[in-house]
Amino acid sequence: MGQPAGGESTVNLILYVRDHAAATAFYRRVLGEPSLNVPGMTEFELEQGAVLGLMPEAGIRQLLGDAIQDPALGRGIPRAEVYLRVPDPGACHARALAAGARELSPLAARDWGDEAAYSQDPDGHVLAFARKLDR
């Protein structure tokens, strides 16, 4: 895949959320200040040009109408995993739990060579905080 004109390459991951303000508050506690926070969209800059976006479920329905199934029908069911490699996965995981996430698996060495902890955000999305283990 080539880069878009202008040389910028960005991956935007957008999670559909029930309560935009509550989801923004949760992720602000976990990831820090958003780079964009306007009605209908919040964005958090991640490593290597990636962006995590939060969009209200009603917003994507308004945008795409009947072409998309209502995301609210799957509320609370894990519909996505956000796997974040960070310098201190234990600290990120602890911040997520303090902000209201539910722990799914504590920080542990994984057989694929990472140390990772798993939690579930208030909308049901799975969050993994990880770092490569030295071999």
Secondary structure, 3 states (H helix, E strand, C coil): CCCCCCCCCCCEEEEEECCHHHHHHHHHHHHCCCCEEECCEEEEECHHHCEEEEEEHHHHHHHHHHHCCCHHHHCCCCCCEEEEECCCHHHHHHHHHHCCCEEEEEEEECCCCEEEEEEECCCCCEEEEEEECCC
